[in-house]
């Protein structure tokens, strides 16, 4: 059993080494395409987190002052309950705001520790009947003038900008990534095909003396899987670079304040990395399996 | 051991390789397949280890229907059948020892079995001293001996030989025939396709003559004609 395992490992690595230039090409293509897949996922997640408060039709948020009086609060609530311009709203109290804050900044414990539920502003998340940008801006201005209101954040500019940005970028990346994943599968297929061609004679003899098809196939399939896994392995550090450099850049920039929420927790980056390894392995295995099946049928 | 019942094989373009061939070969027999090029000798051999599948008729090898056999069983059939060829089919980058060992390794024989059996078979074919040579450092006769060693190292029931002396001078060919005769005497059934009149006439074994895919003659202790 061990002997056979050693045989597979030896054959696989001999073949990888013999085919070095194609092997490197395949591995790098996998690495690049999976980096793009990963980046796309990170940007999506970042955007979803940055705009979490504005999901489900919420167009603007009225933040109350932490020290707003009960009367001031009731006045706002009356307007929201009675005005035909308001389709719906949700009230987020201090506790809920604090929980959300903890989630959004889960990777920045020092920031979470510096605040308490007491200082969090309660807020109303408002779904207007008419989500037109001009209308929302006007309503936001009116709410902003009410006593007890700290500030009004509208979704129309910053949020839509962020959503738009992340959609475009992540979609573009995803399209490029899908194409490249296809290219890597083909490249792996070709590399394995070349490897098989280089060992034609051996395969002929193996069949002749009665080696099973699986015995012949396994080293080649391992080879393709290893291409995929190594490529994915290179893409994982690239994910962290994207997270630390690109996403962090947005968080620190003041250009669009909401980008500051553009943080992805480290756990999510790891999870994405694991997915990339799975995708890489599967792509490699499929590519080589196709090559092997095409060649092997007796 | 081997039975063909009404076996036909037609290649693309209506090239008939074998037509209604019927023959039975007993365990331990030595059979020459003779006939001109294109008479179906190679097809006969390739049908036995299922490199080809018959279009018609039934072939059984040690009691198993070769044509009906599911493809995952074919490797196990081939482990019972050794094959040698005119061009030896040795792996040029492996030594004599490694070439023979390869035949055992790829069917999953354990390492200690390889260590014991390979030197023994090299002794049998008379190449013990050349175990570390590469094939291109050997003469044609020696290369054929390596290929016989590889085919026989697993002690198959049947040895198929397709023109094994085709590339050898007569003196060397006699040596190869002595070796095949010895293997046959140990109980292995040998089926050998050949053009070599001298060998067939001097061995006086069973002869099956093929002509354009038809078995024209089947005699025990026959000659080439």
Interface residues (C-beta under 8 A of the other chain):
Chain A: X3 X4 X7 X201 X202 X204 X205 X206 X207 X208 X209 X210 X211 X212 X213 X215 X216 X298
Chain B: X49 X51 X71 X72 X74 X75 X76 X77 X78 X79 X81 X83 X89 X91 X92 X102 X103 X105 X106 X107 X108 X110 X111 X150 X151 X154
